[in-house]
Amino acid sequence: MTHAAGAPADAAYVEGSVFRHVVALTALGSLGLMAIFTVDLVNLLYISLLGDEVLTAAMGYAGAVLFVIVSVGIGFSIGVTAHTARRIGAGDRAAARRVATSGLIISFAATAVVTLALAAVLDPCLALLGAEGREFEVTRHFLWIAMLGMPPLALSMAMGGVLMAFGAPRMTLWINLAGAAATAILDPIFIFALDLGVTGAAIVTVLIRFVALAVGWYGLVPRLNALARPTAEGVRRDVGPLLAIAFPAILTNLATPASNMLVTAYVARFGTEAVAGWSIIGRIYPLCFAGIFALTGSVGAIFGQNVGARRFDRVRKTLADSTLFTAIYVAVIWLLLLLGTDAINWAFHATGRVAEMIAFYCLWAAPTFIFTGALFVANAAFNNLGFASHSTVFNWGRATLGTLPFCWLGVWQGSAEAVLLWWSIGAALFGLPALWLARRSIDRLAAAT
């Protein structure tokens, strides 16, 4: 079946308002990501109610480590979405089903390997981050349990990517909402009722992944029939093309946790209170800017379908409208953070230096996220145009040249707040040039077609 204009029935994004597609997909994607980030935020919120800053700081160290594995999952999700969406855009549903199935298998297996590798070097990683004493022990204990849930998380994220590629973004949202709802119910039971504290939070982190998997499976199989019977030949056939997109995307996404780890290590020089403040900020900003984080994966389906359909006018429009959405979104979130600073400090029982760090971030560092947003828009274009290596270069440039010297400036100025500000400013050096190159890449690909 096709639409009247000749587009394949599943290719919902090659027709209609591009900006509407961008807003709709990003809104749904951001709600899904907010649900994922809410899991960590709720854990931290309940842990902070225990009244121990060491436990709050430990969650900050744990978050930095888990973000590495999450980034691998995001990378595979981007690869699966782009690879599947191209088949949908070209009208080959059978190939899309085969690619989707192979992508899920590869995503789970690869993330399991990464999780095992990270577990093997966990102690030295925590030491490099600056964790010591009781902070080290609590973080280590939490991670040994929580890391068991990371491969299932990556699988559910890949499922969401397939659903997005097939034009069913609402089902992607339900995957993540199911996990968040399970967290809200189970956290008080395990942390307080069963008196398990940090151990309870870690157990819940694992359990909710399987809730998300159940919802994802329902959307893919009974609802959409989006998966084919898995075969070894199919996996072998698809692993190369999938990794061609996913591997650079993984390297790209690993840049963010690498940058966060560097910031954590620098902030740790200013004591436990500084790490506790950064831990709270590290949970707040992904939640607040979930729309920007979701943009790369969400609009990837729009880019992918239109590239597959050779609609480069709409590819350019997707880049422009995504940039406009980013600017509006960051401005709105900055205003909300300014208005809600006191509420955030109250919710996390933040006082003294911890509260000062949060207030500083909301006022000065948050608006600079527009440059990171520009980089994410460019990433989405690069990943779906066949220039995924560009994303890798720009993101690692930001994570190294845009982080190390700038954080040193913050240390030289003598405060954790200065570290945060200079780290945020470093993103500007890479976001805008990346956006410019993305536009040039679209023009070059259109000319060659």
C-alpha positions as CSV (number, residue, x, y, z in Angstrom):
1,M,0.0,0.0,0.0
2,T,1.2,3.5,-0.7
3,H,0.0,7.0,0.0
4,A,-1.6,9.0,-2.7
5,A,1.6,10.8,-3.4
6,G,3.4,7.5,-4.1
7,A,5.2,7.2,-0.8
8,P,5.3,3.8,0.9
9,A,2.6,3.5,3.6
10,D,5.2,3.2,6.4
11,A,7.1,6.3,5.1
12,A,5.1,8.8,7.1
13,Y,7.8,11.5,7.1
14,V,8.2,12.1,3.4
15,E,5.0,14.1,3.3
16,G,3.4,16.9,5.3
17,S,4.9,19.7,7.4
18,V,8.6,18.9,8.3
19,F,8.4,21.2,11.4
20,R,5.3,19.4,12.6
21,H,7.1,16.1,12.2
22,V,10.2,17.4,14.1
23,V,8.1,18.7,17.0
24,A,5.9,15.7,17.2
25,L,8.7,13.1,17.1
26,T,11.0,15.1,19.4
27,A,8.2,15.7,21.8
28,L,7.4,12.0,22.0
29,G,11.1,11.1,22.1
30,S,11.8,13.6,24.8
31,L,9.0,12.3,26.9
32,G,10.5,8.9,26.5
33,L,14.0,10.1,27.4
34,M,12.5,12.0,30.3
35,A,11.1,8.8,31.5
36,I,14.5,7.1,31.3
37,F,16.2,10.1,33.1
38,T,13.4,10.2,35.6
39,V,14.4,6.7,36.7
40,D,17.8,8.1,37.8
41,L,16.3,11.3,39.1
42,V,13.8,9.4,41.3
43,N,16.5,7.1,42.6
44,L,18.6,10.2,43.5
45,L,15.6,11.9,45.0
46,Y,14.8,9.0,47.3
47,I,18.5,8.5,48.2
48,S,18.8,12.2,49.1
49,L,15.9,11.7,51.6
50,L,18.2,9.4,53.5
51,G,20.1,12.6,54.5
52,D,23.6,11.4,53.7
53,E,25.6,13.5,51.2
54,V,28.1,10.6,50.7
55,L,25.2,8.5,49.2
56,T,24.2,11.4,47.0
57,A,27.8,11.8,45.8
58,A,28.0,8.1,45.1
59,M,25.0,8.3,42.8
60,G,26.9,10.9,40.9
61,Y,29.9,8.7,40.3
62,A,27.6,5.8,39.4
63,G,25.7,7.9,36.9
64,A,28.9,8.8,35.2
65,V,29.8,5.2,34.7
66,L,26.4,4.0,33.7
67,F,26.2,6.9,31.1
68,V,29.0,5.1,29.2
69,I,26.9,2.0,28.7
70,V,23.8,4.1,28.0
71,S,25.7,5.9,25.3
72,V,26.6,2.6,23.6
73,G,22.9,1.7,23.7
74,I,22.0,5.1,22.2
75,G,24.5,4.6,19.4
76,F,23.1,1.2,18.4
77,S,19.5,2.7,18.6
78,I,20.6,5.4,16.2
79,G,22.1,2.9,13.9
80,V,19.0,0.6,14.0
81,T,16.7,3.6,13.4
82,A,18.7,5.0,10.5
83,H,19.2,1.6,8.8
84,T,15.6,0.6,9.2
85,A,14.2,4.0,8.2
86,R,16.1,4.0,4.9
87,R,14.5,0.6,4.0
88,I,11.1,2.0,4.9
89,G,11.7,5.2,2.9
90,A,12.7,3.0,-0.1
91,G,9.5,0.9,0.2
92,D,11.2,-2.4,1.2
93,R,9.3,-3.5,4.3
94,A,10.7,-7.0,4.2
95,A,14.3,-5.7,4.3
96,A,13.3,-3.3,7.1
97,R,11.9,-6.2,9.2
98,R,15.1,-8.2,8.7
99,V,17.3,-5.3,9.6
100,A,15.3,-4.5,12.7
101,T,15.6,-8.0,13.9
102,S,19.3,-8.2,13.3
103,G,19.7,-4.8,14.9
104,L,18.1,-5.9,18.2
105,I,20.2,-9.0,18.4
106,I,23.4,-7.1,17.7
107,S,22.5,-4.3,20.1
108,F,21.9,-6.6,23.0
109,A,25.0,-8.7,22.4
110,A,27.4,-5.8,21.9
111,T,26.1,-3.9,25.0
112,A,26.5,-7.1,27.1
113,V,30.2,-7.3,26.0
114,V,30.8,-3.6,26.8
115,T,29.1,-4.0,30.2
116,L,31.4,-7.0,31.1
117,A,34.5,-5.1,29.9
118,L,33.6,-2.1,32.1
119,A,32.9,-4.3,35.1
120,A,36.4,-5.7,34.7
121,V,38.0,-2.3,35.1
122,L,35.4,-0.7,37.4
123,D,37.7,-0.1,40.4
124,P,40.3,1.8,38.5
125,C,37.6,3.8,36.7
126,L,36.1,4.9,40.1
127,A,39.5,5.8,41.4
128,L,40.1,8.0,38.3
129,L,36.8,9.7,38.9
130,G,38.0,10.7,42.4
131,A,35.8,8.3,44.4
132,E,37.4,7.2,47.6
133,G,36.6,5.8,51.0
134,R,32.9,5.2,51.7
135,E,31.9,6.9,48.4
136,F,34.0,4.4,46.5
137,E,32.4,1.4,48.3
138,V,28.8,2.6,48.0
139,T,29.3,3.4,44.3
140,R,30.9,0.0,43.6
141,H,28.1,-1.9,45.4
142,F,25.4,0.0,43.5
143,L,27.0,-0.5,40.1
144,W,27.6,-4.3,40.5
145,I,23.9,-4.7,40.7
146,A,22.7,-1.9,38.4
147,M,25.0,-2.9,35.5
148,L,23.0,-6.2,35.2
149,G,20.2,-4.2,33.7
150,M,22.2,-2.4,31.0
151,P,22.0,-4.9,28.2
152,P,18.2,-5.1,28.6
153,L,18.1,-1.3,28.6
154,A,20.0,-1.2,25.3
155,L,17.6,-3.8,23.8
156,S,14.6,-1.7,24.8
157,M,16.2,1.4,23.3
158,A,16.8,-0.4,20.0
159,M,13.2,-1.5,20.1
160,G,12.2,2.1,20.4
161,G,14.3,3.0,17.4
162,V,12.6,0.4,15.3
163,L,9.2,1.6,16.3
164,M,10.2,5.1,15.4
165,A,11.5,4.0,12.0
166,F,8.2,2.3,11.4
167,G,6.3,5.5,12.1
168,A,5.0,4.4,15.6
169,P,6.7,6.9,17.9
170,R,3.9,6.7,20.5
171,M,4.8,3.0,21.2
172,T,8.4,4.2,21.8
173,L,7.0,6.6,24.4
174,W,5.1,3.8,26.2
175,I,8.3,1.7,26.5
176,N,10.0,4.4,28.5
177,L,6.9,5.5,30.5
178,A,6.4,1.9,31.6
179,G,9.9,1.9,33.1
180,A,9.4,5.2,34.8
181,A,6.0,4.2,36.3
182,A,7.6,1.0,37.6
183,T,10.3,3.0,39.3
184,A,7.9,5.3,41.0
185,I,6.1,2.3,42.4
186,L,9.0,0.1,43.3
187,D,11.6,2.6,44.6
188,P,9.7,3.5,47.9
189,I,9.1,-0.2,48.5
190,F,12.7,-1.4,48.0
191,I,14.5,1.7,49.4
192,F,12.2,2.4,52.4
193,A,9.7,-0.3,53.1
194,L,12.2,-3.1,52.7
195,D,14.9,-0.9,54.2
196,L,17.4,-1.7,51.4
197,G,18.6,1.8,50.8
198,V,21.1,2.0,47.9
199,T,20.8,-1.7,47.3
200,G,17.1,-1.4,46.8
201,A,17.6,1.4,44.3
202,A,20.0,-0.7,42.3
203,I,17.6,-3.7,42.3
204,V,14.8,-1.5,41.0
205,T,17.1,-0.2,38.3
206,V,17.4,-3.8,37.0
207,L,13.7,-4.8,37.4
208,I,12.3,-1.9,35.4
209,R,14.3,-2.8,32.3
210,F,12.2,-6.0,31.9
211,V,9.0,-4.1,32.2
212,A,10.2,-1.9,29.3
213,L,11.1,-4.9,27.3
214,A,7.6,-6.4,27.6
215,V,6.0,-3.2,26.3
216,G,8.5,-3.0,23.4
217,W,7.9,-6.6,22.4
218,Y,4.1,-6.0,22.4
219,G,4.5,-3.0,20.1
220,L,6.9,-4.7,17.7
221,V,5.3,-8.1,17.3
222,P,1.5,-8.2,17.9
223,R,0.9,-4.6,16.9
224,L,3.2,-3.9,14.0
225,N,4.7,-7.3,12.9
226,A,7.9,-5.3,12.5
227,L,10.3,-8.2,13.2
228,A,11.3,-11.1,11.0
229,R,12.4,-14.6,12.1
230,P,16.0,-14.2,13.2
231,T,18.6,-16.1,11.2
232,A,22.4,-16.3,11.5
233,E,22.7,-15.4,7.8
234,G,20.5,-12.3,8.4
235,V,22.7,-11.1,11.3
236,R,25.9,-11.7,9.3
237,R,24.4,-9.8,6.4
238,D,23.3,-6.8,8.4
239,V,26.1,-6.5,11.0
240,G,28.4,-4.6,8.6
241,P,26.0,-2.0,7.4
242,L,24.6,-1.6,10.9
243,L,28.0,-1.0,12.5
244,A,28.9,1.4,9.7
245,I,26.3,3.7,11.2
246,A,26.2,2.5,14.8
247,F,30.0,2.4,15.5
248,P,30.6,6.0,14.7
249,A,27.4,6.9,16.5
250,I,28.6,4.9,19.6
251,L,32.0,6.7,19.5
252,T,30.1,10.0,19.1
253,N,27.8,9.2,22.1
254,L,30.7,8.0,24.3
255,A,32.1,11.6,24.0
256,T,29.4,12.9,26.3
257,P,30.0,10.5,29.2
258,A,33.8,11.0,28.7
259,S,33.3,14.7,29.0
260,N,31.1,14.2,32.1
261,M,33.7,12.0,33.7
262,L,36.4,14.7,33.2
263,V,34.1,17.3,34.7
264,T,33.4,15.0,37.6
265,A,37.1,14.5,38.2
266,Y,37.7,18.2,38.2
267,V,34.7,19.0,40.4
268,A,35.8,16.4,42.9
269,R,38.9,18.6,43.6
270,F,36.5,20.9,45.5
271,G,35.2,18.3,47.9
272,T,32.1,16.1,48.6
273,E,29.7,19.0,48.6
274,A,30.8,20.0,45.1
275,V,30.4,16.4,43.9
276,A,26.9,16.2,45.5
277,G,25.9,19.4,43.7
278,W,27.3,18.1,40.4
279,S,25.4,14.8,41.0
280,I,22.1,16.7,41.2
281,I,22.9,18.8,38.2
282,G,23.9,15.7,36.3
283,R,20.4,14.4,36.9
284,I,18.6,17.6,36.2
285,Y,20.1,18.7,32.9
286,P,19.5,15.5,31.0
287,L,15.9,15.6,32.2
288,C,15.4,19.3,31.4
289,F,17.1,19.0,28.0
290,A,15.6,15.6,27.1
291,G,14.1,17.2,24.0
292,I,17.6,18.0,22.7
293,F,19.0,14.6,23.6
294,A,16.0,13.0,21.9
295,L,16.5,15.1,18.8
296,T,19.3,13.0,17.4
297,G,17.3,9.8,17.4
298,S,13.9,11.3,16.8
299,V,14.6,13.3,13.7
300,G,16.9,10.6,12.5
301,A,13.8,8.8,11.2
302,I,12.8,11.9,9.3
303,F,16.3,12.3,7.8
304,G,16.5,8.6,7.0
305,Q,13.1,8.3,5.2
306,N,13.7,11.4,3.1
307,V,17.2,10.4,2.2
308,G,15.9,7.0,1.2
309,A,13.2,8.7,-0.9
310,R,15.7,11.2,-2.3
311,R,13.8,14.2,-1.0
312,F,16.8,16.5,-0.3
313,D,14.6,19.6,-0.2
314,R,13.0,18.0,2.9
315,V,16.3,16.9,4.3
316,R,17.5,20.6,4.2
317,K,14.2,21.6,5.8
318,T,14.6,19.0,8.5
319,L,18.0,20.5,9.4
320,A,16.7,24.0,9.5
321,D,13.5,23.2,11.5
322,S,15.5,21.1,14.0
323,T,17.8,24.0,14.6
324,L,14.9,26.4,15.2
325,F,13.3,23.9,17.5
326,T,16.5,23.7,19.5
327,A,16.8,27.4,20.0
328,I,13.2,27.7,21.2
329,Y,13.4,24.7,23.5
330,V,16.6,25.9,25.2
331,A,15.2,29.4,25.8
332,V,12.0,27.9,27.4
333,I,14.0,25.5,29.6
334,W,16.4,28.3,30.7
335,L,13.4,30.4,31.9
336,L,11.9,27.4,33.7
337,L,15.1,26.7,35.5
338,L,15.5,30.3,36.6
339,L,12.0,30.2,38.0
340,G,12.4,26.8,39.6
341,T,15.8,27.0,41.2
342,D,14.5,27.3,44.7
343,A,12.1,24.4,44.1
344,I,15.0,22.2,42.9
345,N,17.0,23.0,46.0
346,W,14.1,22.3,48.2
347,A,13.3,19.0,46.5
348,F,16.8,17.7,47.0
349,H,17.3,19.2,50.4
350,A,20.2,21.2,48.9
351,T,21.8,23.8,51.1
352,G,25.1,25.7,51.3
353,R,27.6,24.9,48.6
354,V,25.3,22.4,47.0
355,A,22.5,24.9,46.6
356,E,25.0,27.5,45.3
357,M,26.2,25.2,42.5
358,I,22.7,24.4,41.4
359,A,21.7,28.1,41.3
360,F,24.8,28.9,39.3
361,Y,24.1,26.2,36.8
362,C,20.5,27.4,36.3
363,L,21.5,31.0,35.7
364,W,24.8,30.8,33.7
365,A,25.5,27.4,32.4
366,A,22.0,26.2,31.2
367,P,21.6,28.6,28.3
368,T,24.9,27.5,26.7
369,F,23.2,24.2,26.0
370,I,22.0,25.8,22.7
371,F,25.5,25.1,21.3
372,T,25.3,21.4,22.4
373,G,21.9,21.3,20.8
374,A,23.4,22.6,17.5
375,L,25.9,19.8,17.7
376,F,23.1,17.2,18.2
377,V,21.2,18.5,15.2
378,A,24.3,18.1,13.1
379,N,24.8,14.6,14.5
380,A,21.4,13.5,13.3
381,A,22.2,14.8,9.8
382,F,25.6,13.2,9.7
383,N,24.4,9.8,10.9
384,N,21.7,9.5,8.2
385,L,23.6,11.1,5.3
386,G,26.5,8.6,5.5
387,F,28.9,11.0,7.2
388,A,28.7,9.5,10.7
389,S,32.5,9.9,11.2
390,H,31.9,13.7,11.2
391,S,29.8,13.3,14.3
392,T,32.6,11.4,15.9
393,V,35.2,14.0,15.2
394,F,33.1,16.9,16.4
395,N,31.9,15.2,19.5
396,W,35.3,14.0,20.6
397,G,36.7,17.4,19.8
398,R,34.1,18.8,22.2
399,A,34.9,16.1,24.8
400,T,38.6,16.8,24.7
401,L,39.6,20.2,23.3
402,G,36.3,21.6,24.4
403,T,36.6,20.2,27.9
404,L,40.1,19.7,29.2
405,P,41.5,23.3,28.7
406,F,38.3,24.9,29.7
407,C,37.9,22.9,32.9
408,W,41.5,23.7,33.7
409,L,40.5,27.4,33.5
410,G,37.8,26.7,36.0
411,V,40.2,25.0,38.4
412,W,42.6,27.9,37.9
413,Q,39.8,30.3,38.9
414,G,39.3,28.2,42.0
415,S,35.7,27.0,42.1
416,A,33.5,24.2,40.9
417,E,31.1,26.8,39.5
418,A,33.9,28.1,37.2
419,V,34.5,24.5,36.0
420,L,30.9,24.2,35.0
421,L,30.8,27.5,33.2
422,W,33.9,27.0,31.2
423,W,32.9,23.4,30.3
424,S,29.6,24.8,29.0
425,I,31.4,27.5,26.9
426,G,33.7,24.9,25.3
427,A,30.7,23.4,23.4
428,A,30.3,26.6,21.3
429,L,33.6,25.9,19.5
430,F,32.2,22.7,18.0
431,G,28.4,23.1,17.8
432,L,28.2,25.9,15.2
433,P,30.9,24.6,12.8
434,A,29.2,21.2,12.9
435,L,25.9,22.7,11.9
436,W,27.5,24.5,9.0
437,L,29.3,21.3,7.8
438,A,26.0,19.4,8.0
439,R,24.4,21.8,5.6
440,R,27.3,21.5,3.2
441,S,27.1,17.7,3.4
442,I,23.5,17.8,2.4
443,D,24.2,20.0,-0.6
444,R,27.1,17.7,-1.6
445,L,25.0,14.6,-1.4
446,A,22.1,16.1,-3.3
447,A,24.5,17.3,-6.1
448,A,25.9,13.8,-6.4
449,T,22.5,12.1,-6.7
